[in-house]
């Protein structure tokens, strides 16, 4: 990260999950995923021989290669392929944040939340889980969801001893898109091959979904800033476009999961083309907040920092040209970040979980190098 000066250019980046392991039991491979409309507790799931209710972090177990069906009592929400993170977008064929059925699923789940505040996670109480067994299937494509849910809202209010209210479609859409952005936010590194080859590092900004960073050509020993052109799409494809107007290079990709990116690149100036592939670096499964950004000075690169409920910080930094990945650990006290990279670099700054702002300085005393960093963050769980 902070080894030596690597760039003669400064690239201004316009920037701001969680995997499940697998094991084998009686010849059946299983893995752990999370259901997110915020982390949602109290949803029943079924995947092959695996069944249960999502945990406090929205966790569920699925059989690898099989689908997962989610339900609340007698109401089936939908079915998705088993993967590390499932959202309501995955439960509707061709679903996106603009789909009526997707928005209605989100509205239904938020309405059932025990405190009515989905930003701090969604908990469906045991009382609602019990009475939900008497409910019949909902038509989530219905134009008037409030009429569809009239008796259910009454039931939820009676057993929870508080008034449950159905949010509007626009509120649900904003909430879902915020969840999706934060789920995909973070740092990714990978390679590009074809008529040119090298490595890249990019960040997905939690505030706008744009993918930006730096690519380094091993073939030409050149560096290129990558700026977000179109942000990640709020659908099942999760596509994006990034590029560099100076060189004419364009990166078009998609996220096959919250941890893997693939795609193609092309250069209109040289008629060159090829493929790209990369994966997430860092990304703690117990993170409450995730902050991403870039650092400049005697080195240029990217970082992703996760903050857990105990205000402990873990993460990574990535030097693009050196293709060097370092681990970072530290703490947050109030809004003050104090951390150290695995090469001894000292990192200090201001990290505000309420505003999502992050800025500060880094200093490698051993190498006599230093610089600054900035970024932004979001609440994961």
TANORPE-V46097 format. One record per run of one state. SS is the DSSP state (@ for helix, = for strand, . for the rest). FROM is the first residue (numbers start at 0). TO is the last residue. If there is no record, write none. Layout:
BEGIN
[[SS/FROM/TO] [SS/FROM/TO]]
END
This chain:
BEGIN
[[./0/20] [=/21/24] [./25/26] [=/27/35] [./36/37] [=/38/40] [./41/42] [=/43/46] [./47/48] [=/49/52] [./53/57] [=/58/62] [./63/65] [=/66/71] [./72/73] [=/74/80] [./81/83] [=/84/85] [./86/86] [@/87/90] [./91/94] [=/95/95] [./96/98] [@/99/111] [./112/116] [@/117/119] [./120/120] [=/121/122] [./123/124] [@/125/133] [./134/143] [@/144/147] [./148/148] [@/149/159] [./160/167] [@/168/183] [./184/184] [=/185/193] [./194/196] [=/197/203] [./204/209] [=/210/216] [./217/220] [=/221/229] [./230/233] [=/234/234] [./235/237] [=/238/243] [./244/247] [=/248/256] [./257/258] [=/259/266] [./267/270] [=/271/280] [./281/287] [=/288/296] [./297/299] [=/300/306] [./307/310] [=/311/318] [./319/322] [=/323/332] [./333/334] [=/335/340] [./341/344] [=/345/350] [./351/355] [=/356/363] [./364/367] [=/368/378] [./379/380]]
END
